[in-house]
Amino acid sequence: MPKKIAPTASTTKSSASSAFELLEKSSCSKVKVAITDIDGVMRGKYLHRDKFLSATKSGFGFCNVVFGWDSADVCYDDASYTGWHTGYPDALAKLDESTFRRVPWDNQVPFFLADFETSDGKPLGICPRQLLKRVVGRARELGFEAFFGMEFEWFNFRESAESLAAKGHHDPEPLTPGMFGYSLVRMAQNAGFFNAIMDELPAFGVPIEGLHTETGPGVFEAAILYSRALEAADRAALFKTSVKELGTRFGVTPSFMAKWNARLPGCSGHCHQSLWTTDGKRNAFYDDKAEHKMSKVFRSYLAGQLALLPELLPFFAPTVNSYKRLVDGYWAPTKSTWGVDNRTVAMRVIPGSAKSTRLETRVPGSDVNPYLAIAACLAAGLWGIEQKLKLSDAPVIGSGYLAKDAVRLPRTLQEATEKLAQSKVARQILGREFVEHYVTTRRWEWRQFQDAVTDWELKRYFEVI
């Protein structure tokens, strides 16, 4: 069986309706609700108690612009789902009772996540959380329960939103100086922030397995305790927002950009994963008699991810900045490769016991939308199983950057998006509606970058040309 998953408010309820019933009987005056948009940004609001109780039965309206604008709240000009041509009406958001939590740093206010549905009660095709639900459903149809655990690296700065705006986001002051990974000294210097993450996030239903400094000024890394795929994505999305909320208490602004400084390593969002039988009794990735303890299921799952990685890359590297991280020699993979306990490849096989054998997909950066990254990993792996793919390449020994015959991943968001746009398999495993909407949003992101004048251009051309 998988390790026992730490209980949260969502795993300790006595009945399917107990959370809503509890709040109906309580004296709370408000509830906090949230959804996650295409870019992985958590958007939410407070609902008055009466409005919330009504929403438990019929849902509530949430302006569908959250799927019609980018991370800077600029509206897309060519999305078919919504836009000026639709008038930006409300979409129907349905509360997921299993996500019930209380926010420790907000007076224990009740908190729920919501999914989007169409007016006739069907899952909204472009909702990231609904996408992951569909992929999880497919895994169960094939006889598997998917378990994931995400880990994030991120930089922290002695800045506020106001100070960053005043600086134009130039030259932010790192929380600590120098390169000092796994530093107990740096942890002690910021003990309040470290302890808040370790103590308050588990109380919010986001259990942390480990937290330490990484190599770089002000860099932390956290591993979130693994769980079933949907809960893992919930935890990861909540983690990023929660760390930012906690940071304000200590005068700290965390950043989950993939790479904020060309001279420093980027920030990862690695996905650990395994498939278990639906009864929870057997790790389908483990075979004691096979090479590297890898079962046939594991090998086909891995082969599926390797084959589709170039086509699905925008789900793992969703921004223009993502591709500044995917460069040789900076601890991020650049080719579609695999290896055994090798941190220079895209897919790191971790052979262990019947409980711990798993795959680590190392391509995602910390800027990912967790729902999309996990959905893409799982969908590609299941496709490999269904196609009975075999691993055609041997594991990389040594540096993955020197693997001569391996496929180089796309170098820009534009190149990666066009590969996704042309992918028939992506539409097959993730749905045409979602893929086409997502392609539109990534093309928009690239166009915004193309219109920008960067510091690099000013330094290179301003005086000399």
Helices and strands as residue ranges (DSSP letters): H 18-25, E 30-36, E 42-48, H 49-58, E 60-63, G 64-67, E 90-103, E 109-117, H 128-141, E 144-157, H 161-166, H 184-189, H 191-203, E 208-213, E 219-224, E 227-228, H 229-249, E 253-255, E 271-277, G 291-293, H 296-316, H 322-325, E 338-340, E 347-350, E 358-361, H 370-386, G 400-402, H 413-421, H 424-430, H 432-451, H 455-461
